[in-house]
């Protein structure tokens, strides 16, 4: 597994972590302290703020998980990939996007730029 695939796997572990302790540990494993997450809806830095964004997504979409869509592409400390938010009940995926991660020297995420490609209309 490449450094990019490893970083993206940790990223999805964080987004799919359940429970406050597991989520906090997964974010700390994936992001450097002070690392950032930015998408069209939010811009935050630091583990606690990233945890809050992920927890909010879980509240808005209970019973869903984030899944990799396609392959991870990376070079020069930057990775890009697509993803979907998939219902565990029926397999529907009302939300999809693509993200770009900038990695620190230790392989953890320094920054995320997220793009929403598909969102619910209602």
C-alpha positions in Angstrom: 0.0 0.0 0.0 1.4 3.4 -0.9 1.7 6.3 1.5 -1.2 7.9 -0.3 -3.4 4.8 0.1 -2.4 4.5 3.7 -3.3 8.2 4.4 -6.7 7.8 2.6 -7.4 4.6 4.6 -6.8 6.4 7.9 -9.0 9.3 6.6 -11.9 6.9 6.0 -11.3 5.3 9.4 -11.8 8.7 10.9 -14.9 9.5 8.9 -16.4 6.1 9.7 -15.4 6.0 13.4 -18.3 5.7 15.9 -18.2 6.8 19.5 -16.4 9.8 20.8 -13.2 8.1 21.9 -12.8 6.1 18.7 -13.5 9.2 16.6 -10.9 11.3 18.6 -8.3 8.6 18.3 -8.9 8.1 14.5 -8.7 11.8 13.8 -5.4 12.1 15.8 -4.1 9.1 13.8 -5.1 10.6 10.5 -4.4 14.4 10.9 -1.4 16.3 12.3 -2.2 18.5 15.2 -3.5 21.7 13.7 -4.4 20.0 10.5 -7.3 21.4 8.5 -10.4 20.4 6.7 -12.2 22.6 4.2 -15.2 21.9 2.0 -17.9 24.2 0.6 -19.8 24.1 3.9 -17.0 24.4 6.6 -13.4 25.4 7.2 -11.8 24.1 10.4 -8.4 23.4 11.9 -7.3 21.2 14.8 -8.4 17.8 16.0 -11.3 18.9 18.1 -12.9 20.9 15.2 -12.4 18.1 12.7 -14.0 15.7 15.2 -16.9 18.1 15.5 -17.4 18.2 11.7 -17.3 14.4 11.4 -19.7 14.0 14.3 -22.1 16.5 12.6 -22.0 14.4 9.5 -22.9 11.3 11.5 -25.8 13.2 13.1 -27.1 14.3 9.7 -26.7 10.9 8.0 -27.2 8.2 10.7 -26.7 4.7 9.3 -24.3 5.8 6.5 -20.6 5.3 5.9 -18.1 6.9 3.7 -16.5 4.7 1.0 -13.7 5.2 -1.5 -14.9 5.7 -5.1 -12.3 4.6 -7.6 -8.5 4.7 -7.0 -6.3 6.9 -4.9 -3.9 9.0 -7.0 -0.9 10.7 -5.4 2.4 12.4 -5.9 4.7 14.9 -4.2 2.9 14.6 -0.9 -0.6 15.2 -2.3 -3.4 12.6 -2.8 -6.7 12.9 -4.5 -9.7 10.5 -4.6 -13.4 10.2 -4.9 -15.9 9.1 -2.3 -19.5 8.3 -1.6 -21.7 8.5 1.5 -23.5 5.1 1.4 -26.6 4.0 3.3 -26.0 0.7 5.1 -29.7 0.0 4.9 -30.3 0.2 1.1 -26.9 1.0 -0.5 -28.1 4.4 -1.8 -25.4 7.1 -2.0 -27.0 10.5 -1.9 -23.7 12.4 -1.4 -20.5 12.0 -3.3 -17.4 14.1 -3.7 -13.7 14.3 -4.3 -11.0 15.3 -1.9 -7.4 16.4 -2.1 -5.1 15.7 0.9 -1.8 17.3 1.6 0.4 15.1 3.7 3.0 15.9 6.3 6.3 14.2 6.4 5.0 11.6 8.8 2.2 10.6 6.4 -0.6 12.2 8.3 -2.9 14.8 6.8 -1.8 18.4 6.9 -4.9 19.7 5.0 -8.0 18.5 3.2 -9.8 20.3 0.4 -13.1 18.7 -0.2 -15.5 19.1 -3.1 -19.1 18.0 -3.2 -20.1 16.5 -6.5 -23.5 15.2 -5.5 -25.8 16.4 -2.7 -29.4 15.7 -1.8 -31.9 18.1 -3.4 -34.3 18.2 -0.5 
